[in-house]
Amino acid sequence: MASKGEADAGTATNLKEGEIKTETIDNFAPQMNEGREPGLNPSVIQPTADAVTRKEKAVRASLLFLNKAESIVASHTIMFPEFKHWQDQIKQILDSIERPRVLVGVLGYTGSGKSSLINALIDEEMVVPANAMRASTSVVTEISWNDSDDPEKAFRAEIEFISEKEWKAEMDILLDDLKNATKGEDVSINTGSEASTAFTKISAVWPGVTLDKLKGMTSEELFQEIEGVSNHLDCNLDISDTSSKGISYWPLVRCVRIYTKAEILRHGLVLVDLPGLGDSNTGRTQVAKKYVKNLTYVWVVADIVRAIDDQVAKDLMGKSFRRQLLMDGKYDDKAILRKRKHTEDDTTDLLPENEEQSSADLETPEKHILERKHLVKKRAHSVKPVRALEKKLAEMKRTLKLIRNDIKAACTQAQNRYTQEHLKMDFENRLRDLEQDISHDNTDKRQSGNEDAEENKNSVHHQGLANQLHVFCVSSKGYQKLAGRFKRDRIPEGFASVDDTFIPGLQQYAAASTLTARTKIADTFLNDFNLLKLSVKSWAENGSPNSLSSSQKHKLQAMLEQQLGILNKSFGCAFETTTFRIREIINTDILPTLKDCIETSTIKARQICRDLTESDTSFQTWKAICRRQGKFNNKKKVNYDWNGVLLEPFLECLANPWDRVFNVQMRHIHDEYSRTIVAAINTFSTDIRPLLHDISEASASNLPVEILAKIPYLQRKTTTKISASMDFTQSQAQEIHRLIEPLIQQHMRPAYQSCSLESNTGALARMKEHLLRHIRTSNENMYKEASKLLKKRLNKMTKTLEGLLSKTHIDTSKNLRKEIEDMIMVAVGKDDEAREKVSRVRNTLCNDLILELNTLETAWVRSASEPVENPMSLNTDGKVEDDSGEDGEGDDFTCDTDCSDGSEGVESTSDEVEGS
C-alpha cells in the first residue's frame, strides 16, 4: 500500500510495521523512495515528480526557442536551403506535442462506492452523482482536467449520444419487453421489472406516452413518433444550457465527459466512472467491458466488509475477467484492486427525525441539571466538591471518547492490514490458479517436458505479484467530512485527520501514475528538439566554412553511399531476423493451438448447452436473454452471458500461448531488434568518423564532426519508434481476441431469434430444443469460423507490424543521410561575390541564433536548479510504472534517457467508500 508519507505518523508507523512484509503487504511501500521496483532489473529507475516537472519546464523553454528560431530563419530559406529542413523539423516537433492521457477505470458493482470515491479524489461533493442516480451512473463518465481559465467555466461537460442504429436496436428490445409484461402488471410503476424499465426509458424520451399507444408499434414507427431525438443521435453535445425542456435524454447517452479544475487531474489523469457491474442495462455493462482495453489502470471497488468472503469481490476478479487481463498483458502491471468499507451509517436523510429525537432526549438531562442547581444553592457548602466532581467527570468523558476513537482507529488499521495481506496473496494465487487451469486443459495436447517448461516460464513471467500489488483501504465519506464537506453528517469516528482516511495517499498515487506518460512525452520532445538544436548550434558557432571543390564533394558522396550501404545491409539482416521470429512464434505457439481450441470447445459447448437447458431459469428470463442476443442482467443483478459461456472453453485453451507470445516473446523480439539497430548505428558512427574528419579538414570547420553528437539522439528516436510498434502489437492483440465473442453472438443469432418467437404452452421446452439443436448442428463450424477470423487478423497484424519495423530503420537511414548531405551542401563552393554577401547575412543570423541559444541554456539551468512546486506532494514510493528510464534530480535535458516502452506498474487498491 502506498500512502506517499502523508498519513499520520503513528498510523503510518503501525502500517509500516505490519506483520507480513515479504509476500503480502507492501503497506506503505518505503522502497518507492529507492526509485526501483522489487523483483525488477535494478537498473530500471522510476521517474520522480521533481525530475518530470523539470523536464516539462525545459519543454516550455524549448517551445519559446522554436518560435524565436523559426522567425529568425523564415525569410532566408533561399539563401540557406538548410533552413527549410529546420522549418520542417520545427513543424514536425510542434505537431507531435500531445497532452498526457492516463485512463484510470473505476470498476465495481452498482452501489459499490465508485462515484463517491471519484468525488473524494477530485475534492468535490457531488460532481459525479452518487447513490446510483440513473442518468449518470449507467453510462461511462470521464472526468479530466479543464484547461479553461474562465472562472465562469470552472466546470464543463460534453455528452456523447448513441447512434441511431443502436437506439433502434434497443427500442426493439424495449417494445418486446413491454409485449411480454406479466399479466396484470402496471408498467407505469417502476418496479425494476424488464417491462417497467422499458416503459420508463420510452416515456423519458417520449413524455406522456401511454401503454395503449405503444401496443403494436414497431421500433421504426416509434422512432418516427418521437420528435427531436434524431437530432441528438450520433453527435456530441457541449453542455451550456442546464434547463430541461420536456424530453429526458439519459437513455440515449453513451458517454459523459466532465472537465474540472481538480489538481489531481492537471497532468493528464482521467478518472473513468464505468457503469456498474450488475447494472440492469446490459448494453451499458458491455460498454464498460469494451472500455477496459483502453485503460491504463483498472481499479476494482468493493466493500471491505465483503472483500474477503463475499462473492462480489470474487466476481469482480472472476476467471473470465482475470483471463482477459492476462491476455491483454495487464494482470501483472496494470490491474488495480480496490476495496471499500463502511465506517458510519449515512444519516444525512434522517437528520430532521434525529433532531426531534435529540430534543426529546435532552428534556430529562435538563431537568436533572435544574434540580442539581437548586441543590447547589441550597447546600452552599457542597458547591466546591460537586464542581470538582463535575470537572473530573467531564475530563473522564473526554478521555473515554478519545480512547474509544483510538480503539476504533486501531481496529480499522488491523482490518486494513488483514485485508491487504489477504488480497495480495489472493491476487497472485488467482493468477496461478488460472494458469494451472489453462495448463490442465491443454495437458493432453502437449508433452510433459514442454508443459513443465511452460509453467516455469509463466512462474518467472508473473513472479512477485503479491509484493508489487498495492492495496488501499480508504474512506471517501470520512475524508469528505473531515475536509469540511457534507456538513449535515456527523463527524466520523476512527480518523484523527484526513490522512487517516488514506484518500490523500491515493490522490498522490493516482497523480503519480501519470509520471511515466509525462516522461515519455517530454523525453520524445526533448530528443527531437535536441537534434534540431545541435544543427542550429553547430551552424551558428562554426561561421562560414571553406568551400569544397566539386571533386571533393563527389568523393565524399561516394564514401557516404558506401557506408550507408553497409548500414542498410545490417538493418536489413536485423529486420529479416526479427520478422522471421515474429512469424515463427505465431506459427508455432498460437496457430497450432487453434486446432485444439476448436476440438475442446466443440465438445464442451454441448455440455454447456445441456447445463443451460437443465437450469431452473424461468421462461420470462429465457425470453429476455434471447431478445438481448444472449446477454441479460435481471433486477436481482444476476448476470446471464451465454455468449461468454460459449466463448470460455475457446479462450481457456488460447489464453496461455496468447499471453506468452504477445506479452513475453514479442517484447523480447522487439528489445533484441532495438539492440541490433543501435549497435549497427554505433558501427556506422565509427566507420563514418574518418569521412567526417576529412570534410572537417577540407572545410576548416568543426560542423562535420559535430554531426556525431547527434548519433545518441537518432538512436533514441529509433528505439522510441520500435517501442511504439510494440505498443501497436499489444493493442492489436487485445482487439483481435475480443473479436471472437461478437462472432459467437452472430452465429447464435438464429437460435436466439427462434427462441424469441416462441409463446403459449410448451414454449420453454421448445426454446430449449432450439438451442440444443443449434449447438449440435453448428457449434463446430462456429469455432472454426472463430479460428479462421483469428488467423486472418493475425496475418494482417503481422504485415502491418513488419511495415512499421521496416519504416523504422528506413527512416533512421534517411535521417543519417540527410544530416550528412545537408552538411556537405553547406560546404559547396560559391563565387566570391555571393560568398561575401552570404557571409554578412550569416554573421547576423549567427549572432541572433546564439543569443536565443544562450537564453535557452539559461532557462534550462534555471529549470534544473529551482525548487519544484508540487501541489500534490507527489512521491513514487511504490510501483507506478517500470519503463521510464533513468531520471535524476539534475536532469541534463540535452542527454535525455531512453523512453522505451514497458510494463506500467502493478497496482491494487483496497477501498473503503460510502456507497454511490
N, C-alpha and C positions, 0 to 999 in steps of 0.2 A: 504494500500500500504506500502511496506516495502523498505526503501531506505538504511537501515543499517547505517544511520547517515553520509553517505558520501556526501550528497548533500550540495550545497552551503547554508550557514546559513540562508540568507534571504528567499531563496526559501523553505527551509525545514520548517522555521517558518510559512510561509504562508500556506503551506500544512497541517502542524500540527493544524493550527487554522481554518481548513475548517469548513463550517457552520454546517455540519451534522456529528455527531460523534458516535451516538449510533447504528444506523441502516444501515448506508450507507458506509461511507468511514472510513477504518482503515488506514488513509492516510500514516503515516509512522510508524504505529504500535508501539508506545512507550512502550506498555505493553510487548513487547518481552523481554525487559530487566528485567521484573519481573519473567521471566522464566516459565510462565504458559500460558495456553490458556484461553481466555474468554469463559465462559459458560461450562468449563470442571471442573472436580474434581481438587480443588486447590492443592491436594497432588501430582498431576502428574507434575513433574518438567521436564523442557526441557533440553536436553544436551547443553552445551556450547562448543564452539570451543576449548577453553583452556582445559576444562575437557577431551574432547575426545582426544586431542593431547597428553595430559599427559598419558592417558591410553595407547595410541599407543606406546609411549616411553617405558612404562612399559612392553608392549608385546615384544618389541625388546630386552630389557634386559633379559626377561624371556627366549627368544629363545636361547640366548647365554648360559644361565644356563642349559637349557635342553641338549645342545650339550656337555657341560662340564660334567654334571652328567652322561650322557649316556656312555661317555668314561671312567669314573671312575668305574662304576659298571659292565661294559661289560664282563670283564674276571672273575667275581666272582659269576656268577649266580648259579653255582653248590653248592658252599658253602652257599650262601644266596639265597634260592629259591624266596624270596620276590622280589629280583632284577628283576627276569623275568617278574613279574607283572608290575614293574616300567617301564621296557623296552616297554612292550605292551602299557602302558599308554602314554609314550613319543611318540611312533609311531602314536597312535591314535590322540594325540593332534596336532602333526605336519601335519598329513594327513588332519585334519579338517580345517586348515588355508585356508581362502578364501579372495579374494580381494572384497571390496565393489563394487557393481554394481547397480547404481541407474539410471534407464532409464527414461529420460525426453523426451517425444514425442512432437515435434513441428508440430502442425496440422493446416492446413488452405488451402484456395483455392490457386490454381496455380497463382503465381504473387503477393501473399499477403505479401511477405517480410520474409518468413521463413529462406531462405538461407542467406539473408543479416543480419538477426538478429543473426544467429549462427556465422557467420564470425565476427561480432562485439563482441560477447561473448568470443570468443577464441582469440581475438585481431589479426586477420589476415584479409587481404584484400579479398582474393578470394580462400580460401581453399575449401569451398563449392561453386561451380559455381552458380551465380545468373542469373536473367533475363530468367528464365525458360529454361536454357540450357538443351537440350533434354536428353543427356546421363546420367546426374546426378540427375536431379530433378524428374525424372519419376520412380525412384526406392528408396527403403529405404536406407538411408545413416546414418551410425553410426559414431560418432566422439568421440573417447575416448583417454585415456592417453597412451603415448608412453613410455615404460619402457627402451628403448634403450638409452645408454649413448654415443653412437657413433654419433659425430656431422654430419657425412655424412648420417645418418639415422634419422634425426630430423623429417621427415615425412615418413610414411609408409602406404600402403593401401593394402587391400585384396578385391578381388571380388568374390562373390558367384553367380554362374550361376543357371538358372532354370534347371529343369530336362528335359530329352529327351521327356518324355510323355507330359509335359507342352508345350514344343516348338512345338511338332507335333499338339497338340490341337489348339495352336494359329495359326499355318500355315493353318489349315483347315479354320479358320475364315478369315484369310487374303486372301486366294485364293477365298473364297466366295465373299468377298468384291470386289475383282477385277472383278469377273464374273458379279457382279451387278452394275458395274460402270455406271454412267449416260451416255447416248448415246452422243458420240462426245467429252467426257471429256478426256483431256490429263493428265493421271495419273502420268506422269513423273514430272509434276509441282506440288509441294506440296501446294495444296490449302486448306488443312485441312479436305477435304472430306475423307470418310472411304476408298475409293478406292486409293486415292493418298497416304494416310497414310500407307496403306497396301503395296503399291509398294515401298515406302521409306524404310520400315522395311526390306522387302525381298532384295532389292538392297543393303542395308547396309551390310548384311551378304553374299550376292552374287553379288559382284561388276560386272557391265557390263551386267547384265541380261536384257533381253528385254521382253516387254509385250507379244509379239508373242510366245516366248519360254515358257512363263508361262501358256498360254492358254491350257486347257485340262489336266494340270498336277495335280496329287494327292499330298497330303502332304507327303506321303511316297516317291514318286518319287522326289519331291523337296528336301526332306531331304537327299536322296542319292546323289543328284547332287551337293549339297553344301559341298565342301571339308573342312575338319578341324574343322567344328562346333561341331561334336560329341565328339571331344577330350576335349572340354571345358564344356560340359553339365554335370550336377551332380558333380561339383567339385568346389574347391576354388582356386583362383589364387593370389599369393603374387606378387604385382607389383614391379618389379625392372627394367624392360625394358620399356622405355617410347616411343620407336619407333613404328610407325604404319606400318603394312605390309599388306595393301590391305583391309582385312576384318575389318569391324566395329562391335564390339561385343555388343554395347549398347542394342540392342533388346533382348539379351539373359541374361541380368544381373538381378538378383533378389535383391541383397543387396551389398552395398559398405561399407567397414569398413575402416575408416581413423584413424590413430594413430598419435597424435601430442603432443607437449610439453606444450600445453596451461595450465596455472596454475589452471584454474577453473576445469580442468579435473583430477587433480593429485590424488584426494581422491575417485575416483570411479564414478564420474558423467559421464554419457554417454548421449550426445545430439543426438537425433534421428530426422533427417530431413525426414519426411514422404512424400510420393507422394501427390501432391496437389489434394485436393478435386475438382472435376470437370475436372480432367485430362481425356483426351480422351481415355487413355489406361485403360479400365475397370479392367483388371487384376491387374495392379499396384495399382489402387484405393482399390481393395479388399485386397491387401497385407497390405495397411495402416490400414484398418478396423480390420483385424485379429491381427495386431501388437499391437493394443490399449490394448488388455487384458494383455499384458506382461509389460505394462508401469507402473512405479511408479507414474508418474505425466503426465498430458496431458495439454499442452499449446496450446491454440487456438489463432491463429494470424489473425487479421483483421485490416482494415483501421479505424482509429479513426473517420475520417470524416463520415464513413458509419456505425460506430459501433452501433449507437443508432437506426437509422431509416432504414438502408439498409437491404435487405433480406439476404445478405451474412452472417452476424453475426447470424441472426435468424436460417439460415440453419445449420450453424456450431454447434449451440446448439439446433438443432431441436428436435422434440419429440422422434424420434427413437434413436438419439444419447443420449439424456438425459435418456431415459428409459434403455438403455444399461448400462450407468454409474450407474444408480440406482440399477439395478440387480447385477452389479459387486461390489457394495458397494463402489464405487469411486466417487459418486456425491458429497458427503459432506466431503471427506477427501483427494481426490487426484486430482480432476479436476482443471485445471488452465485455465483461460480465459485471453487471451492477445489481445490487440488491437493495431493498429499502426496508425500513421498519417504522412502526408507529411509536411515537414517544408520548403522545397525548391524544385524547379524543378531540374531534373537531366540535367546538362548542359555539362557533360563531352564530349559527342559525338558531340556537336555543337561548341566546343571551337574554331576550326580554323575559322569558319564563324564569330563567335563573335569577334575574334581578328581583322579580317579585318574591321568589322563594327566599332569596337572601334577606330581603326586607323583613319578611315574616320571622326568619330565624334570628334576626337581630333584636326582636322585641324582648325576648326573655333575658339576654345578657344586659340590655339597657335597664330593665327593672332591677336586676341584681346590683348594677352599678349605683343606681339611685339609693337603694337600701344601704349599700356599703357607705355611701357618702353620709347618709343620715346617722349611721352608727359611728362614723368617724367624728362627726360633730358632737355627738352625744358623749363619746368617750375620748375626750381630747388627749388623755394620757396615752392612748394606744396608737396615735397617729404615726409616730415615727417608726415603730416596729412594723405596722401594716405597710407603710410606704417602702420600707426596706424589703419586705417580703414581695411586694408587687414588682419592685425593680428586679429582684432576683428571679422572680417567675418570668418576667419578660425576657430577661437575659437567657434563661434556660430554654424558653421557647425559640429564641433566635438561634441558639446553639443547636437545638434539636432539628430545626429546619435546615441548617447548614449540613448537619450530619446526614439527614435524610437525602439531601441533594447529592452529597458526596457518595452515599451508598448507591443511589440510582446511577450516578455517573460511572462508578466502578462496575456496576452490573452491566451497564451499556457497553463499556470498554471490553469487559470479559466476553460478552456476547459477540461483539465485533470481532475479537481475536479468534474466537471459535469459528465463526462464520468464514472469516478469511482463510483460516487454516483448512477448513473442510472444502471450501470451494476451489482452492488452489489444487489440492490433491484430486478432487473430483474432475477438474478441468483436464488434467493430464491423464487421469485414468480413463476418462471417457474417450479420449483420442486413442489411447492404447487399445481399449475395447473395440473401438470402431475398426482399427487396423487389423485386429485379430479376427473380427467378424469377416472382414473382407478377405483376409488371408485364408480363413476357414472355408469360405465359399469357393475359393479357387484352388484348394488343396489338391483336388483330383486332376487339375489341369496342369500342374507343374511337378517337377521332380523335387524331392525333399531338399536336396542341396541348394537349388535355386531359391526355394522357399525360405530357408534359413538366411541366405544372403540378402533377400528382400527385407526380411524382418530386421536384420542388422542395419541395413540402410535406413529404414524407417526410424529405428531407435536412435540413430545418430542425428537424422534429419530433425526430429522433434524432441531432442534431449533437453531437459531442464526447463520445460514449460512452466512447471509449478513455481520455480524461482523467478521467472520472468513475468508472471501474471500479477497484475495489480488489482487489489480489492479495496473498494471504498465503501465504508459504512457511513452514510450521511443522513442528515435530517434537513430536508428543504424547509419544512414548516418551522422547525426550531431556528434555522438561520434567518428566515424571513421575519419572525417575531423579534429576535434579538437585534436585527438590523433596523427595527423601528417600523416595520410594516404590519399590516393586519392588527391594528391597534385594539380591535374588539376582542381578540383572542387573549386567553390568559397566558401568562409567562410560562414557557416550557420548563420542565424540571430536568436535571441531569446535565445542564450545559452551563459552565461558568462564563463562557464567552462564545462569540460566533465561530471562533476557530475550533471549538469542541464539536461543532456540527459537521466539520470537515468539508463543508461547501467551499470555503476559501482554498483549501488544498486541492480540491477537484477543479476549481476555476483555474488555478495556476497550472495544474497538469494539463487541462484541456487547452489552455492558451499555448503551453509549451509544445503541444502536438503539432503546431504549425512551424516549428523551427526548421525541420528538415526541408519542408516545401519552400520556405523562405530562403534557406541557404542555397538550395538548388537554383532558384530564380536569380538570386544575387550573384552566385558564382558564374552562372551561364552568361549573365550580362557582363560582369567584370572581365570574364575571359575573352569574350568577343571585343569588348571595349579596349582591353589591353593590346590586342592585335592591332587595332587601329591606332591606338596611342603610340605604340612603338614605331609605326610607319611615320606618323606625324613628327614625333620627336627626332627620329633619325634624319628625316628630310630637313627639319628646321635647324638642327645643330651641325650639319655637315656642309652647309654652304653649297656653292656651285661646283660640282665635280669636274675634273678634266674630261674632255670628250674622248670617247673611244672611237677608233677607226672602224670602218666597215668590216675589214678583215678580222679585227679583234672581236667584233660583235658576232660574226658568223661562227668563229671558232668557239666562243663561249656558248653560243646557242647549241652547237653540236655536242659539246660536253654536257650541257644540261639535259639534252634529249637522251644521251647515253645513260646518265644517272637516273633519270625518270623512268627509262625503260626497265632498268634493274629493279627500281622500287615497285613499278606496276606489276612486274613478274612476281615479286614477293607478295604483293597484295592479292594477286590472282590465286596463288597457291593457298594462301590463308583462307580466301573466300571459298575455294573449291573444297578444302578440308572441312570447313565449317558447315557448308550446305549439305555435304555428304553425311556428316554426323547428325545433322538435324533430321534428315530424311530417314537415316538409319534407326534412330531411337523411336521415331513414329512407326516405322515399318516393323520393327522387332518387338516393341513393347505395347503399342496401342492396337494396331490393326489386327494382329492375331487374337487379341483379347476380345475383339468384337464378335468373332465366331462363338466364343464361349458365352458372351453376353446373350446372343440370340438363343442358344440352346438352353441355358439356365432360365432365362426369362420366359421362354415358351412353356416350359414345364411348370414354373412357379405361378404363372398367370392363371392357369386353370385352377390351381388350389386357391389362389386369391379370389377368383370369381366365385368359387364354391363357398368360401368363407363369407363373402358379401351376401350371397343369396340365403345362407343359413343364419345370418344375424337376425336379431329381432327388430330391425329397422321398420318403422311403420310405412304404410302406403303413402301418406302425405309427404313423409321425408324422402322416400324414393322419388316421388314426382318432383319435389323441389330440387333434388340432386340432379336429376336428368334434365330438367328445364334449364339448369345452370351449367350444363355440359360437364358434369362430374364434380363440381366444387360447390360446397354449401356449408355455411355456418348457421346453426339454428340459434334460437333465442337463449338456449341453455349453454351457449358457447361451445357446443360440440362441433368439431371441425370434420367435415367429410371431404376427402380429396381422393376420389377414385383414380384419377389420372396419376396422381403422385404415388399411389399404392402400386399401380401397374408399372410405373417408372422405376420403383425402388430396386427390384432384382437386377435390372439392367445397369443401374448406376453402382450398385454394390459390387458388381463384377468389374466395372470400369474404373472406379474411384482410385484404387491404389496405383495402377500404372499411370493414370492421368496425373495424379499428384507427383509421382516420381519424374515423369517426363517434363512437365511444364513448370514445376516448382523447384526441381533439383537439377536434373540433367541439362535442361535448356539453359539455365543460368550458368552452369559450368562451361557450356559450349560458348556462350557469349563472352564470358570472362576470358577464356582462352583466346578467342578471336581478338578481343581487345588487347591482350598482352602481345599477341603476334604482330598486330598492326603497329603498336607503339614501338616494338623492337625494330620493325622494318623502317620506321621513320627515324629512329636513332641511328641506324646503319646509314641511311641516306644522308643524315646530317653530317656524319663523319666523312662520308665519301665526297660530299659536295663542298666541304670546307676548303680544299685546295683551290677549287674553281672560284669560290668567293674571294679568297685571298688574292688570286690573280687579278680579278676585276678591281678589287680594292687598291692594289698597287698601280694598276693601269690608270685608274681614275683619280688617284690621290685622295681617296675618300674612305671613311670607315663605314659608310652606308651599306655596302655589300655584306661585310662581315656581321653587321648588326642584325641581319636577317636571321642569323642563328638564334638570336634571343627569342624569336617568335615560335621556335620549334615546340617548346613545352606547351604553349597555348594552343597550337594546332593539334598537338596530341590530345590535350584535354577536350578540345572541341570534338575530336573524333570519338573519344571514349564516351562522351555525353550522348552522341548520336547512336552509338551501339547500345548504350543503356536504354535509350528511347525505343529502340527496336525490341528490346526485351520486354519493356512495358507493353508494347503493341502485342507481342506474342501472348502474354498473360491475359491481356484484355480480350483478345480473340478467343483464347481457350475458355474463358468464363462465358463468353457469348455462345460459343459453339455447343457446349454441353447443356446449355439451357434451351436449345432448340428441340430437344427430344420430347419434352413434356407437351409443347403445343402440337407436335406431330401425333403423339398418342391421343391427345384430345380430339384432333381432327379425325383420326382413324376410328375413334369410338363414337363419333357423332351419329352415324346411322343407328346404333343401338340406343343411344340416348333419345333420339327422335322417336323411335318406335315405342320406347317406354313412355315417353311424354304423352303419346296419343291414347294410351290405354285408360279405360274407365269402366265403371259398372262392376258387377260381381265377377270375382276371379281376376281382377286387373293386376293385383300384386303378383300372383303366380305367373301370369303371362309376362309381366315385366321381367321377372327373374329368368324366365325361359329365354326371352330375347337376349338378355345379357350373356347367359351361358352359351347359347347358340353362336353368338357373335364371336366370343372368345375362342370357342372350339374351332371355328372355321377360319378365323383370320388373324389370330394373335401372332403366329409365327411370321406372317407377312408384315405385320405391324413392326416387329422388332427388326426384321430385315430392312425395312424402309428406314428405320432409325439408324441402323448401321451404315446404310448407303449414304444417308444425309451427312453423317459424321465424316465419312471418307471424303466426300465431295468438298465439304467445308475445310477439312484439314489440308487437303491438297491446295485449295485456293489460298488458305492462310500461309502455307509454306512458300508458294510462289511470291506472294506479296512480301513475306519476310526476306526472301532471297533478294528481291528488288531493293528493299531498304538497306540491307547489308552491303549490297553491291554499290548503291549510291553513296554509302558512307565512305568507302575507300576511293571511289572515283572523285568525289568532292574534295577529299583530302589531297589527292594528287593534283587536282586542278588548282587548289589553293596554293600549294607549294610552287607550282609552275607560274601562277600569276604573280606571286611575290617576287620571284627571281626575274621574270621577264619585265616586270614594271621597273625593277631596279636597273636592268640593262638599258631599258628605254630612256631612263633619266640620264644615263651616261652617253647617249648617242650624240655625235658631233653636231654642232650648229655653226652657221657662219658667224664671223666676228661681230657684225653689227647686231644681229639677232641675239647673239650671246651676251653682248653688253646690255641690251635692253632687258633681257630676261634676268640678268644678274641684279640689276637695280630693283626690279619688281620683287625678285626672290628675297633680297635682303629685307625689304619692307615686310613681306609676308612672314619671313622667319622671325623677325622681331615681334610681330603681333602674336604668332603662334607660341613663341617661347614665353611671352607674358601670360598667356592663358594656361600654358602648361605649368608655370610656376604657381599660378593661382590654384590650379587643381591640386598640385602637390601639397600646398599649404592646407587646403581643405581636407585632404586625406590624412595628413598628420594630425590635424585637429580632431578629426573623427576618431582616430585611433587612440587619442590621449584623453579626450574629455570624458568625464564620468557619464555613464549611461543612465538616463532617467527611464525607469521601467515601472510604470504604474501598477502592473500586476505582480511585481516582485518575483519574476519567474525564475525557477530553478529547474534543472533537468536531473534531479537526483533520483531518477527512475527511468525505466526503459520507455523511450518515446519512439525512437527510430534508430536504425543502426547503419545507415549508409551515407552519413553526412560528410564524411571526410574529416580532415584534421582542422579543428578550429581552435585558435588560441586567443588569449586576451589581446595580444598585439598583432592583429591581422595585417599581413602585408598584402595590400589589395592588388599589387602588381604580380603576385605569385599565389594565385588562389588555388585551393585544393580541388582535387577531382571530385565531382559530384556524381559518380556512378551510382546507378540505382541499386537498391537492395531492399531488404525487408524493413518494415516501418515500425516495429515495436509491438511487443505482445503486451496487451493491457487487459486488465479485468477490473471491474469496479463492483463494489457492493454498495447498494444504496438504501437509505432509509428515508423515504419520501412520503409525504402525506398524499393520498390518492388523488389522481387527477380525473 
